[in-house]
Amino acid sequence: MQKLKITAGPFEFIARVEETLAPKTWDAFSTLLPFKNKIIQARWSGESAWIPLGDLDVGLKFENHTSHPGAGQILLYPGGYSETEILFPYGSTCFASKMGQLAGNHFLTIIEGTDNLRELGRLVLWEGAQDILFERIE
């Protein structure tokens, strides 16, 4: 089982790679590692943060996709109706944009640090954008 370390603001998380359920999504994302960006509060999706990726073409279609991820079930939306993005749920989420409901590829699941998901959500909601880094665990 492959794992990633995710550092978001002052918090560290360990995520399991969903290699069997989303192999193409993992392959595409793994080429970006280490991946550093900013995470902000999602505008339409409820208790979730997101990483906007603009018009980045990751060459993906739907794979293991959902509109209702649980806290810690990280999605990669490959673009189409809205911009490409990573959705990072920390609570009750219905993935959406101003165009309506979306579905994203569930490719990572937080397995350590889950107790800090709500606090990360509070931080991005009330204090704004935070640095985020995804990196391989060797």
N, CA, C and O atoms as a GROMACS GRO file, in nm:
protein
  552
    1MET      N    1   0.085  -0.119   0.000
    1MET     CA    2   0.000   0.000   0.000
    1MET      C    3   0.090   0.124   0.000
    1MET      O    4   0.173   0.143   0.089
    2GLN      N    5   0.070   0.208  -0.101
    2GLN     CA    6   0.145   0.334  -0.107
    2GLN      C    7   0.077   0.439  -0.020
    2GLN      O    8  -0.045   0.441  -0.005
    3LYS      N    9   0.160   0.525   0.038
    3LYS     CA   10   0.110   0.632   0.123
    3LYS      C   11   0.177   0.763   0.085
    3LYS      O   12   0.288   0.766   0.031
    4LEU      N   13   0.107   0.872   0.115
    4LEU     CA   14   0.162   1.006   0.098
    4LEU      C   15   0.157   1.079   0.230
    4LEU      O   16   0.069   1.055   0.313
    5LYS      N   17   0.251   1.168   0.250
    5LYS     CA   18   0.248   1.262   0.362
    5LYS      C   19   0.192   1.392   0.305
    5LYS      O   20   0.238   1.441   0.202
    6ILE      N   21   0.094   1.446   0.374
    6ILE     CA   22   0.034   1.574   0.334
    6ILE      C   23   0.053   1.671   0.449
    6ILE      O   24   0.007   1.645   0.561
    7THR      N   25   0.118   1.781   0.423
    7THR     CA   26   0.134   1.887   0.522
    7THR      C   27   0.047   2.003   0.476
    7THR      O   28   0.070   2.061   0.370
    8ALA      N   29  -0.054   2.036   0.558
    8ALA     CA   30  -0.147   2.144   0.524
    8ALA      C   31  -0.149   2.241   0.641
    8ALA      O   32  -0.192   2.206   0.751
    9GLY      N   33  -0.102   2.365   0.617
    9GLY     CA   34  -0.087   2.458   0.728
    9GLY      C   35   0.004   2.392   0.831
    9GLY      O   36   0.110   2.341   0.794
   10PRO      N   37  -0.033   2.393   0.960
   10PRO     CA   38   0.052   2.334   1.063
   10PRO      C   39   0.027   2.183   1.085
   10PRO      O   40   0.086   2.123   1.174
   11PHE      N   41  -0.060   2.123   1.005
   11PHE     CA   42  -0.102   1.985   1.027
   11PHE      C   43  -0.035   1.888   0.931
   11PHE      O   44  -0.007   1.921   0.816
   12GLU      N   45  -0.010   1.766   0.981
   12GLU     CA   46   0.043   1.658   0.898
   12GLU      C   47  -0.059   1.546   0.892
   12GLU      O   48  -0.119   1.509   0.993
   13PHE      N   49  -0.078   1.492   0.773
   13PHE     CA   50  -0.169   1.382   0.750
   13PHE      C   51  -0.094   1.273   0.672
   13PHE      O   52  -0.001   1.301   0.598
   14ILE      N   53  -0.137   1.150   0.691
   14ILE     CA   54  -0.090   1.039   0.608
   14ILE      C   55  -0.212   0.990   0.529
   14ILE      O   56  -0.318   0.967   0.585
   15ALA      N   57  -0.193   0.976   0.399
   15ALA     CA   58  -0.301   0.932   0.312
   15ALA      C   59  -0.265   0.803   0.243
   15ALA      O   60  -0.151   0.783   0.199
   16ARG      N   61  -0.364   0.714   0.233
   16ARG     CA   62  -0.350   0.592   0.157
   16ARG      C   63  -0.384   0.622   0.011
   16ARG      O   64  -0.484   0.688  -0.018
   17VAL      N   65  -0.300   0.575  -0.080
   17VAL     CA   66  -0.326   0.591  -0.223
   17VAL      C   67  -0.427   0.484  -0.263
   17VAL      O   68  -0.408   0.366  -0.235
   18GLU      N   69  -0.534   0.524  -0.330
   18GLU     CA   70  -0.637   0.431  -0.376
   18GLU      C   71  -0.595   0.376  -0.513
   18GLU      O   72  -0.660   0.401  -0.615
   19GLU      N   73  -0.486   0.299  -0.513
   19GLU     CA   74  -0.426   0.248  -0.637
   19GLU      C   75  -0.520   0.155  -0.714
   19GLU      O   76  -0.523   0.160  -0.837
   20THR      N   77  -0.593   0.072  -0.645
   20THR     CA   78  -0.681  -0.024  -0.711
   20THR      C   79  -0.806   0.044  -0.766
   20THR      O   80  -0.852   0.010  -0.875
   21LEU      N   81  -0.862   0.138  -0.690
   21LEU     CA   82  -0.987   0.203  -0.728
   21LEU      C   83  -0.968   0.317  -0.828
   21LEU      O   84  -1.058   0.346  -0.906
   22ALA      N   85  -0.852   0.382  -0.825
   22ALA     CA   86  -0.827   0.498  -0.912
   22ALA      C   87  -0.684   0.496  -0.966
   22ALA      O   88  -0.609   0.590  -0.942
   23PRO      N   89  -0.646   0.390  -1.037
   23PRO     CA   90  -0.506   0.379  -1.083
   23PRO      C   91  -0.464   0.488  -1.182
   23PRO      O   92  -0.350   0.535  -1.176
   24LYS      N   93  -0.552   0.528  -1.271
   24LYS     CA   94  -0.516   0.630  -1.370
   24LYS      C   95  -0.502   0.767  -1.304
   24LYS      O   96  -0.414   0.846  -1.338
   25THR      N   97  -0.590   0.794  -1.208
   25THR     CA   98  -0.583   0.922  -1.135
   25THR      C   99  -0.454   0.927  -1.055
   25THR      O  100  -0.385   1.029  -1.054
   26TRP      N  101  -0.421   0.817  -0.987
   26TRP     CA  102  -0.296   0.814  -0.911
   26TRP      C  103  -0.177   0.831  -1.004
   26TRP      O  104  -0.086   0.908  -0.972
   27ASP      N  105  -0.175   0.762  -1.116
   27ASP     CA  106  -0.064   0.774  -1.210
   27ASP      C  107  -0.045   0.919  -1.254
   27ASP      O  108   0.068   0.969  -1.259
   28ALA      N  109  -0.156   0.988  -1.285
   28ALA     CA  110  -0.148   1.128  -1.329
   28ALA      C  111  -0.098   1.217  -1.216
   28ALA      O  112  -0.011   1.302  -1.238
   29PHE      N  113  -0.152   1.200  -1.096
   29PHE     CA  114  -0.112   1.285  -0.984
   29PHE      C  115   0.032   1.259  -0.941
   29PHE      O  116   0.104   1.352  -0.906
   30SER      N  117   0.073   1.133  -0.945
   30SER     CA  118   0.207   1.098  -0.898
   30SER      C  119   0.317   1.167  -0.980
   30SER      O  120   0.427   1.187  -0.929
   31THR      N  121   0.288   1.202  -1.104
   31THR     CA  122   0.387   1.273  -1.186
   31THR      C  123   0.410   1.416  -1.138
   31THR      O  124   0.509   1.479  -1.174
   32LEU      N  125   0.318   1.466  -1.055
   32LEU     CA  126   0.328   1.604  -1.004
   32LEU      C  127   0.405   1.612  -0.870
   32LEU      O  128   0.435   1.721  -0.823
   33LEU      N  129   0.435   1.496  -0.811
   33LEU     CA  130   0.497   1.494  -0.678
   33LEU      C  131   0.644   1.532  -0.680
   33LEU      O  132   0.712   1.500  -0.777
   34PRO      N  133   0.695   1.600  -0.578
   34PRO     CA  134   0.616   1.658  -0.470
   34PRO      C  135   0.531   1.773  -0.523
   34PRO      O  136   0.575   1.850  -0.608
   35PHE      N  137   0.410   1.784  -0.472
   35PHE     CA  138   0.314   1.883  -0.520
   35PHE      C  139   0.290   1.985  -0.410
   35PHE      O  140   0.244   1.951  -0.302
   36LYS      N  141   0.322   2.112  -0.440
   36LYS     CA  142   0.306   2.220  -0.343
   36LYS      C  143   0.211   2.324  -0.401
   36LYS      O  144   0.221   2.358  -0.519
   37ASN      N  145   0.119   2.374  -0.318
   37ASN     CA  146   0.022   2.471  -0.364
   37ASN      C  147  -0.038   2.541  -0.242
   37ASN      O  148   0.021   2.540  -0.134
   38LYS      N  149  -0.154   2.602  -0.260
   38LYS     CA  150  -0.232   2.664  -0.152
   38LYS      C  151  -0.367   2.593  -0.145
   38LYS      O  152  -0.421   2.552  -0.248
   39ILE      N  153  -0.419   2.580  -0.025
   39ILE     CA  154  -0.552   2.522  -0.004
   39ILE      C  155  -0.640   2.631   0.057
   39ILE      O  156  -0.599   2.703   0.148
   40ILE      N  157  -0.763   2.642   0.004
   40ILE     CA  158  -0.856   2.745   0.050
   40ILE      C  159  -0.994   2.683   0.075
   40ILE      O  160  -1.019   2.569   0.036
   41GLN      N  161  -1.081   2.759   0.140
   41GLN     CA  162  -1.217   2.711   0.164
   41GLN      C  163  -1.291   2.698   0.032
   41GLN      O  164  -1.287   2.787  -0.053
   42ALA      N  165  -1.360   2.584   0.015
   42ALA     CA  166  -1.444   2.565  -0.104
   42ALA      C  167  -1.563   2.660  -0.099
   42ALA      O  168  -1.616   2.689   0.009
   43ARG      N  169  -1.604   2.707  -0.214
   43ARG     CA  170  -1.714   2.803  -0.219
   43ARG      C  171  -1.851   2.738  -0.223
   43ARG      O  172  -1.947   2.795  -0.170
   44TRP      N  173  -1.865   2.621  -0.283
   44TRP     CA  174  -1.996   2.562  -0.310
   44TRP      C  175  -2.016   2.426  -0.245
   44TRP      O  176  -2.128   2.375  -0.247
   45SER      N  177  -1.914   2.365  -0.190
   45SER     CA  178  -1.919   2.222  -0.156
   45SER      C  179  -1.940   2.190  -0.009
   45SER      O  180  -1.929   2.073   0.030
   46GLY      N  181  -1.969   2.288   0.074
   46GLY     CA  182  -1.991   2.258   0.216
   46GLY      C  183  -1.862   2.256   0.294
   46GLY      O  184  -1.777   2.344   0.278
   47GLU      N  185  -1.847   2.155   0.380
   47GLU     CA  186  -1.732   2.147   0.469
   47GLU      C  187  -1.614   2.083   0.396
   47GLU      O  188  -1.579   1.967   0.419
   48SER      N  189  -1.555   2.161   0.309
   48SER     CA  190  -1.446   2.113   0.226
   48SER      C  191  -1.357   2.230   0.187
   48SER      O  192  -1.401   2.344   0.174
   49ALA      N  193  -1.230   2.197   0.169
   49ALA     CA  194  -1.134   2.294   0.116
   49ALA      C  195  -1.098   2.247  -0.025
   49ALA      O  196  -1.128   2.134  -0.063
   50TRP      N  197  -1.033   2.334  -0.100
   50TRP     CA  198  -0.997   2.293  -0.236
   50TRP      C  199  -0.868   2.358  -0.279
   50TRP      O  200  -0.823   2.458  -0.222
   51ILE      N  201  -0.810   2.298  -0.381
   51ILE     CA  202  -0.688   2.349  -0.442
   51ILE      C  203  -0.721   2.374  -0.589
   51ILE      O  204  -0.726   2.279  -0.667
   52PRO      N  205  -0.743   2.500  -0.628
   52PRO     CA  206  -0.776   2.528  -0.767
   52PRO      C  207  -0.655   2.506  -0.857
   52PRO      O  208  -0.544   2.550  -0.826
   53LEU      N  209  -0.677   2.438  -0.969
   53LEU     CA  210  -0.569   2.407  -1.063
   53LEU      C  211  -0.594   2.467  -1.201
   53LEU      O  212  -0.522   2.437  -1.296
   54GLY      N  213  -0.696   2.552  -1.212
   54GLY     CA  214  -0.721   2.622  -1.337
   54GLY      C  215  -0.746   2.529  -1.454
   54GLY      O  216  -0.825   2.436  -1.445
   55ASP      N  217  -0.676   2.556  -1.563
   55ASP     CA  218  -0.698   2.478  -1.686
   55ASP      C  219  -0.597   2.364  -1.701
   55ASP      O  220  -0.576   2.316  -1.812
   56LEU      N  221  -0.535   2.321  -1.590
   56LEU     CA  222  -0.441   2.209  -1.596
   56LEU      C  223  -0.512   2.087  -1.654
   56LEU      O  224  -0.616   2.045  -1.604
   57ASP      N  225  -0.456   2.031  -1.759
   57ASP     CA  226  -0.512   1.912  -1.823
   57ASP      C  227  -0.438   1.791  -1.772
   57ASP      O  228  -0.322   1.768  -1.808
   58VAL      N  229  -0.504   1.711  -1.688
   58VAL     CA  230  -0.442   1.591  -1.633
   58VAL      C  231  -0.472   1.469  -1.719
   58VAL      O  232  -0.427   1.358  -1.688
   59GLY      N  233  -0.547   1.487  -1.828
   59GLY     CA  234  -0.574   1.379  -1.922
   59GLY      C  235  -0.660   1.267  -1.865
   59GLY      O  236  -0.643   1.151  -1.903
   60LEU      N  237  -0.751   1.299  -1.774
   60LEU     CA  238  -0.832   1.197  -1.709
   60LEU      C  239  -0.979   1.209  -1.742
   60LEU      O  240  -1.028   1.314  -1.783
   61LYS      N  241  -1.048   1.098  -1.723
   61LYS     CA  242  -1.194   1.094  -1.724
   61LYS      C  243  -1.235   1.048  -1.584
   61LYS      O  244  -1.151   1.036  -1.495
   62PHE      N  245  -1.364   1.023  -1.567
   62PHE     CA  246  -1.411   0.979  -1.436
   62PHE      C  247  -1.361   0.839  -1.403
   62PHE      O  248  -1.356   0.750  -1.489
   63GLU      N  249  -1.322   0.822  -1.276
   63GLU     CA  250  -1.270   0.696  -1.225
   63GLU      C  251  -1.291   0.696  -1.074
   63GLU      O  252  -1.237   0.783  -1.005
   64ASN      N  253  -1.366   0.602  -1.022
   64ASN     CA  254  -1.395   0.597  -0.879
   64ASN      C  255  -1.449   0.732  -0.831
   64ASN      O  256  -1.408   0.783  -0.726
   65HIS      N  257  -1.540   0.789  -0.908
   65HIS     CA  258  -1.588   0.925  -0.882
   65HIS      C  259  -1.708   0.928  -0.788
   65HIS      O  260  -1.787   0.833  -0.780
   66THR      N  261  -1.719   1.039  -0.718
   66THR     CA  262  -1.828   1.061  -0.624
   66THR      C  263  -1.856   1.210  -0.611
   66THR      O  264  -1.770   1.294  -0.635
   67SER      N  265  -1.978   1.240  -0.572
   67SER     CA  266  -2.017   1.377  -0.538
   67SER      C  267  -2.026   1.398  -0.388
   67SER      O  268  -2.035   1.511  -0.340
   68HIS      N  269  -2.023   1.288  -0.314
   68HIS     CA  270  -2.043   1.293  -0.168
   68HIS      C  271  -1.929   1.224  -0.094
   68HIS      O  272  -1.950   1.121  -0.031
   69PRO      N  273  -1.809   1.281  -0.102
   69PRO     CA  274  -1.696   1.220  -0.030
   69PRO      C  275  -1.711   1.240   0.121
   69PRO      O  276  -1.767   1.339   0.166
   70GLY      N  277  -1.658   1.145   0.196
   70GLY     CA  278  -1.652   1.160   0.340
   70GLY      C  279  -1.531   1.245   0.378
   70GLY      O  280  -1.444   1.271   0.295
   71ALA      N  281  -1.527   1.287   0.504
   71ALA     CA  282  -1.413   1.364   0.552
   71ALA      C  283  -1.286   1.283   0.530
   71ALA      O  284  -1.278   1.166   0.568
   72GLY      N  285  -1.187   1.345   0.467
   72GLY     CA  286  -1.059   1.280   0.442
   72GLY      C  287  -1.052   1.201   0.313
   72GLY      O  288  -0.948   1.143   0.283
   73GLN      N  289  -1.160   1.196   0.235
   73GLN     CA  290  -1.159   1.129   0.105
   73GLN      C  291  -1.130   1.235  -0.002
   73GLN      O  292  -1.219   1.310  -0.041
   74ILE      N  293  -1.007   1.239  -0.046
   74ILE     CA  294  -0.960   1.346  -0.135
   74ILE      C  295  -0.992   1.312  -0.280
   74ILE      O  296  -0.967   1.200  -0.327
   75LEU      N  297  -1.047   1.411  -0.351
   75LEU     CA  298  -1.088   1.394  -0.490
   75LEU      C  299  -1.002   1.477  -0.582
   75LEU      O  300  -0.952   1.583  -0.544
   76LEU      N  301  -0.984   1.428  -0.704
   76LEU     CA  302  -0.926   1.509  -0.811
   76LEU      C  303  -1.033   1.521  -0.918
   76LEU      O  304  -1.076   1.422  -0.976
   77TYR      N  305  -1.075   1.644  -0.944
   77TYR     CA  306  -1.172   1.671  -1.049
   77TYR      C  307  -1.094   1.706  -1.175
   77TYR      O  308  -1.020   1.804  -1.175
   78PRO      N  309  -1.111   1.627  -1.284
   78PRO     CA  310  -1.028   1.646  -1.402
   78PRO      C  311  -1.067   1.762  -1.493
   78PRO      O  312  -1.009   1.779  -1.600
   79GLY      N  313  -1.164   1.842  -1.451
   79GLY     CA  314  -1.206   1.955  -1.533
   79GLY      C  315  -1.323   1.917  -1.622
   79GLY      O  316  -1.363   1.801  -1.630
   80GLY      N  317  -1.375   2.018  -1.689
   80GLY     CA  318  -1.491   1.998  -1.776
   80GLY      C  319  -1.592   2.109  -1.754
   80GLY      O  320  -1.587   2.212  -1.821
   81TYR      N  321  -1.683   2.088  -1.660
   81TYR     CA  322  -1.783   2.190  -1.629
   81TYR      C  323  -1.726   2.303  -1.544
   81TYR      O  324  -1.776   2.415  -1.546
   82SER      N  325  -1.623   2.272  -1.471
   82SER     CA  326  -1.556   2.368  -1.384
   82SER      C  327  -1.406   2.345  -1.402
   82SER      O  328  -1.365   2.255  -1.476
   83GLU      N  329  -1.326   2.425  -1.335
   83GLU     CA  330  -1.181   2.410  -1.350
   83GLU      C  331  -1.130   2.283  -1.282
   83GLU      O  332  -1.196   2.227  -1.195
   84THR      N  333  -1.014   2.239  -1.322
   84THR     CA  334  -0.947   2.126  -1.257
   84THR      C  335  -0.917   2.165  -1.113
   84THR      O  336  -0.877   2.278  -1.085
   85GLU      N  337  -0.937   2.069  -1.021
   85GLU     CA  338  -0.914   2.100  -0.880
   85GLU      C  339  -0.896   1.973  -0.799
   85GLU      O  340  -0.929   1.863  -0.842
   86ILE      N  341  -0.842   1.992  -0.680
   86ILE     CA  342  -0.837   1.887  -0.579
   86ILE      C  343  -0.931   1.930  -0.467
   86ILE      O  344  -0.921   2.042  -0.417
   87LEU      N  345  -1.022   1.842  -0.429
   87LEU     CA  346  -1.116   1.869  -0.320
   87LEU      C  347  -1.070   1.795  -0.196
   87LEU      O  348  -1.040   1.676  -0.203
   88PHE      N  349  -1.065   1.864  -0.083
   88PHE     CA  350  -1.012   1.811   0.042
   88PHE      C  351  -1.122   1.824   0.149
   88PHE      O  352  -1.122   1.922   0.225
   89PRO      N  353  -1.214   1.728   0.157
   89PRO     CA  354  -1.325   1.736   0.252
   89PRO      C  355  -1.280   1.721   0.397
   89PRO      O  356  -1.198   1.634   0.429
   90TYR      N  357  -1.334   1.805   0.484
   90TYR     CA  358  -1.305   1.793   0.627
   90TYR      C  359  -1.433   1.767   0.707
   90TYR      O  360  -1.427   1.753   0.829
   91GLY      N  361  -1.546   1.759   0.640
   91GLY     CA  362  -1.675   1.733   0.703
   91GLY      C  363  -1.778   1.702   0.596
   91GLY      O  364  -1.744   1.650   0.489
   92SER      N  365  -1.902   1.734   0.623
   92SER     CA  366  -2.013   1.705   0.532
   92SER      C  367  -1.995   1.781   0.400
   92SER      O  368  -1.986   1.903   0.399
   93THR      N  369  -1.991   1.707   0.290
   93THR     CA  370  -1.959   1.766   0.160
   93THR      C  371  -2.051   1.714   0.051
   93THR      O  372  -2.079   1.595   0.043
   94CYS      N  373  -2.097   1.806  -0.034
   94CYS     CA  374  -2.160   1.772  -0.161
   94CYS      C  375  -2.084   1.852  -0.265
   94CYS      O  376  -2.102   1.973  -0.276
   95PHE      N  377  -2.000   1.786  -0.342
   95PHE     CA  378  -1.910   1.850  -0.436
   95PHE      C  379  -1.989   1.924  -0.543
   95PHE      O  380  -2.073   1.864  -0.612
   96ALA      N  381  -1.962   2.054  -0.558
   96ALA     CA  382  -2.038   2.136  -0.652
   96ALA      C  383  -1.956   2.257  -0.696
   96ALA      O  384  -1.853   2.290  -0.638
   97SER      N  385  -2.007   2.322  -0.800
   97SER     CA  386  -1.953   2.449  -0.848
   97SER      C  387  -2.071   2.540  -0.880
   97SER      O  388  -2.185   2.501  -0.857
   98LYS      N  389  -2.045   2.658  -0.930
   98LYS     CA  390  -2.156   2.745  -0.966
   98LYS      C  391  -2.238   2.687  -1.081
   98LYS      O  392  -2.349   2.732  -1.107
   99MET      N  393  -2.183   2.587  -1.151
   99MET     CA  394  -2.255   2.518  -1.258
   99MET      C  395  -2.346   2.408  -1.204
   99MET      O  396  -2.430   2.357  -1.278
  100GLY      N  397  -2.331   2.372  -1.076
  100GLY     CA  398  -2.411   2.265  -1.016
  100GLY      C  399  -2.324   2.155  -0.959
  100GLY      O  400  -2.203   2.171  -0.943
  101GLN      N  401  -2.386   2.043  -0.930
  101GLN     CA  402  -2.318   1.930  -0.868
  101GLN      C  403  -2.212   1.871  -0.961
  101GLN      O  404  -2.233   1.860  -1.082
  102LEU      N  405  -2.098   1.834  -0.902
  102LEU     CA  406  -1.987   1.773  -0.975
  102LEU      C  407  -1.954   1.638  -0.912
  102LEU      O  408  -2.004   1.605  -0.804
  103ALA      N  409  -1.872   1.560  -0.979
  103ALA     CA  410  -1.815   1.438  -0.923
  103ALA      C  411  -1.666   1.440  -0.950
  103ALA      O  412  -1.622   1.482  -1.057
  104GLY      N  413  -1.590   1.397  -0.852
  104GLY     CA  414  -1.445   1.392  -0.866
  104GLY      C  415  -1.394   1.253  -0.835
  104GLY      O  416  -1.464   1.172  -0.773
  105ASN      N  417  -1.272   1.225  -0.879
  105ASN     CA  418  -1.211   1.094  -0.862
  105ASN      C  419  -1.150   1.081  -0.722
  105ASN      O  420  -1.056   1.153  -0.688
  106HIS      N  421  -1.204   0.989  -0.642
  106HIS     CA  422  -1.152   0.964  -0.509
  106HIS      C  423  -1.025   0.882  -0.524
  106HIS      O  424  -1.030   0.764  -0.560
  107PHE      N  425  -0.910   0.946  -0.495
  107PHE     CA  426  -0.782   0.879  -0.518
  107PHE      C  427  -0.691   0.873  -0.396
  107PHE      O  428  -0.590   0.803  -0.397
  108LEU      N  429  -0.725   0.946  -0.290
  108LEU     CA  430  -0.649   0.942  -0.165
  108LEU      C  431  -0.746   0.940  -0.048
  108LEU      O  432  -0.853   1.002  -0.054
  109THR      N  433  -0.709   0.869   0.059
  109THR     CA  434  -0.789   0.866   0.180
  109THR      C  435  -0.698   0.891   0.300
  109THR      O  436  -0.599   0.821   0.319
  110ILE      N  437  -0.732   0.991   0.380
  110ILE     CA  438  -0.654   1.022   0.501
  110ILE      C  439  -0.672   0.907   0.600
  110ILE      O  440  -0.785   0.870   0.634
  111ILE      N  441  -0.561   0.851   0.646
  111ILE     CA  442  -0.567   0.741   0.742
  111ILE      C  443  -0.500   0.776   0.875
  111ILE      O  444  -0.520   0.706   0.974
  112GLU      N  445  -0.421   0.882   0.878
  112GLU     CA  446  -0.361   0.931   1.003
  112GLU      C  447  -0.374   1.082   1.006
  112GLU      O  448  -0.355   1.150   0.905
  113GLY      N  449  -0.408   1.134   1.123
  113GLY     CA  450  -0.426   1.278   1.138
  113GLY      C  451  -0.570   1.321   1.121
  113GLY      O  452  -0.599   1.441   1.115
  114THR      N  453  -0.662   1.224   1.113
  114THR     CA  454  -0.803   1.259   1.089
  114THR      C  455  -0.860   1.350   1.198
  114THR      O  456  -0.953   1.426   1.172
  115ASP      N  457  -0.806   1.342   1.318
  115ASP     CA  458  -0.853   1.429   1.426
  115ASP      C  459  -0.829   1.577   1.396
  115ASP      O  460  -0.892   1.663   1.457
  116ASN      N  461  -0.740   1.607   1.302
  116ASN     CA  462  -0.710   1.746   1.269
  116ASN      C  463  -0.785   1.798   1.145
  116ASN      O  464  -0.766   1.913   1.106
  117LEU      N  465  -0.869   1.714   1.084
  117LEU     CA  466  -0.940   1.759   0.963
  117LEU      C  467  -1.031   1.879   0.992
  117LEU      O  468  -1.029   1.977   0.918
  118ARG      N  469  -1.110   1.872   1.099
  118ARG     CA  470  -1.200   1.983   1.132
  118ARG      C  471  -1.122   2.111   1.162
  118ARG      O  472  -1.164   2.220   1.124
  119GLU      N  473  -1.011   2.097   1.231
  119GLU     CA  474  -0.931   2.216   1.264
  119GLU      C  475  -0.869   2.276   1.139
  119GLU      O  476  -0.859   2.398   1.128
  120LEU      N  477  -0.828   2.191   1.044
  120LEU     CA  478  -0.780   2.244   0.916
  120LEU      C  479  -0.893   2.322   0.848
  120LEU      O  480  -0.870   2.430   0.795
  121GLY      N  481  -1.012   2.267   0.851
  121GLY     CA  482  -1.127   2.338   0.793
  121GLY      C  483  -1.152   2.472   0.858
  121GLY      O  484  -1.175   2.571   0.789
  122ARG      N  485  -1.146   2.476   0.992
  122ARG     CA  486  -1.164   2.603   1.063
  122ARG      C  487  -1.057   2.703   1.022
  122ARG      O  488  -1.085   2.822   1.003
  123LEU      N  489  -0.934   2.654   1.009
  123LEU     CA  490  -0.822   2.740   0.974
  123LEU      C  491  -0.839   2.802   0.834
  123LEU      O  492  -0.823   2.923   0.818
  124VAL      N  493  -0.872   2.721   0.736
  124VAL     CA  494  -0.886   2.778   0.600
  124VAL      C  495  -1.010   2.866   0.589
  124VAL      O  496  -1.011   2.963   0.512
  125LEU      N  497  -1.115   2.834   0.666
  125LEU     CA  498  -1.236   2.916   0.662
  125LEU      C  499  -1.214   3.052   0.726
  125LEU      O  500  -1.254   3.154   0.669
  126TRP      N  501  -1.151   3.056   0.842
  126TRP     CA  502  -1.140   3.180   0.918
  126TRP      C  503  -1.008   3.253   0.903
  126TRP      O  504  -1.002   3.374   0.929
  127GLU      N  505  -0.904   3.184   0.861
  127GLU     CA  506  -0.774   3.250   0.848
  127GLU      C  507  -0.720   3.252   0.706
  127GLU      O  508  -0.615   3.312   0.681
  128GLY      N  509  -0.790   3.187   0.613
  128GLY     CA  510  -0.752   3.197   0.473
  128GLY      C  511  -0.659   3.088   0.424
  128GLY      O  512  -0.638   2.986   0.489
  129ALA      N  513  -0.604   3.113   0.306
  129ALA     CA  514  -0.522   3.015   0.234
  129ALA      C  515  -0.406   2.965   0.318
  129ALA      O  516  -0.342   3.041   0.391
  130GLN      N  517  -0.381   2.835   0.307
  130GLN     CA  518  -0.270   2.771   0.378
  130GLN      C  519  -0.184   2.698   0.275
  130GLN      O  520  -0.233   2.652   0.172
  131ASP      N  521  -0.056   2.689   0.304
  131ASP     CA  522   0.033   2.608   0.221
  131ASP      C  523  -0.005   2.462   0.235
  131ASP      O  524  -0.046   2.418   0.342
  132ILE      N  525   0.009   2.386   0.125
  132ILE     CA  526  -0.014   2.243   0.130
  132ILE      C  527   0.093   2.175   0.045
  132ILE      O  528   0.130   2.222  -0.062
  133LEU      N  529   0.142   2.062   0.096
  133LEU     CA  530   0.246   1.986   0.029
  133LEU      C  531   0.211   1.838   0.034
  133LEU      O  532   0.186   1.783   0.141
  134PHE      N  533   0.210   1.774  -0.083
  134PHE     CA  534   0.190   1.630  -0.094
  134PHE      C  535   0.327   1.571  -0.132
  134PHE      O  536   0.388   1.615  -0.229
  135GLU      N  537   0.374   1.471  -0.055
  135GLU     CA  538   0.502   1.411  -0.087
  135GLU      C  539   0.500   1.261  -0.055
  135GLU      O  540   0.428   1.215   0.033
  136ARG      N  541   0.581   1.190  -0.130
  136ARG     CA  542   0.590   1.045  -0.111
  136ARG      C  543   0.653   1.012   0.023
  136ARG      O  544   0.737   1.087   0.074
  137ILE      N  545   0.611   0.900   0.079
  137ILE     CA  546   0.674   0.845   0.198
  137ILE      C  547   0.764   0.732   0.148
  137ILE      O  548   0.717   0.638   0.084
  138GLU      N  549   0.890   0.743   0.177
  138GLU     CA  550   0.986   0.641   0.130
  138GLU      C  551   0.996   0.528   0.229
  138GLU      O  552   1.072   0.433   0.206
   0.00000   0.00000   0.00000
